[in-house]
Amino acid sequence: MVVNVEVVKMQAKVAETIALLEQANNEYGSSLVFACSFGAEDVVMIDLISKHAPSIQVVTLDTGRLPQATYNVMDACREKYHLELKVYCPDAAEVEAMVCESGLNLFYQSVEKRKQCCEIRKIHPLKRALSGKQAWITGVRREQADSRLDMTAVEDDAHFGLKKFNPLIEWTESEVWDYIRSNDVPYNALHDQHYPSIGCEPCSRSITVGEDPRSGRWWWEREDGVAECGLHASPLKKP
């Protein structure tokens, strides 16, 4: 009998991920959430959670500037997995004050204003989603960016004061897509247009062969290296 080594390796990786999900659920129960942005990694997480730890609450952030394709995959996952998705939006008064002062496209003006926009549209809603929780789950992978190289499967998130679980941290991009295709997982159509990383519509673009997977985010800030919005705060490592 011929053993496919790659299949065995993938099965082991999936088993490790499931074990970590079950560990997180057993340890934290209702004090645990999965924060989902509906990228390729996150829909893999939704599929695994729905099959192996369906009691884990799934939350997402609607910044008000997301691509239509992201809303489409949200609804596709709701339907396929009967997903009870809790959506958090930014505070309307904060958004109104920000755009009245600096304009709708303030993120193009400076790094500081882009970070202000991320803070109001992403960080503040995430803080509400994590309020009263003890732990959260993400879909981040180590190879996504230099800023994520030092992340581990389980870590203390000093930024939010919670335990953080990263079950896909060791997965490769090809493994993510093998899982999506073999399990018929809904995914964001923008991935087929060379968008490996998808955030707000004006802050995301497609990339070319050889570019860093995160280079399609806030590309006008390239002199500062590959940026993060603050959801997964980590020191930025430049080439």
Buried (B, 14 or more C-beta within 10 A) or exposed (E): EEEEEEEEEBEEBBEBBBEBBEBBBEBBEEBBBBBBBBBBBBBBBBBBBBEBBEEBBBBBBBBEBBBEBBEBBBEBBBEBBEBEBEEBEBEEEBBEEBBEEBEEEBBBEEBEBBBBBBBBBBBBBBEBBBEEBBBBBBBBBBEBBBBBEEBEBBBEBEBBEBBBBBBBBBBBBEBBBBBBEEEEBBBBBBBEEEBBBBBBBEBBBEBEEEBBBBBBBBBEBEEEBBBBBBBBBBEEEEE
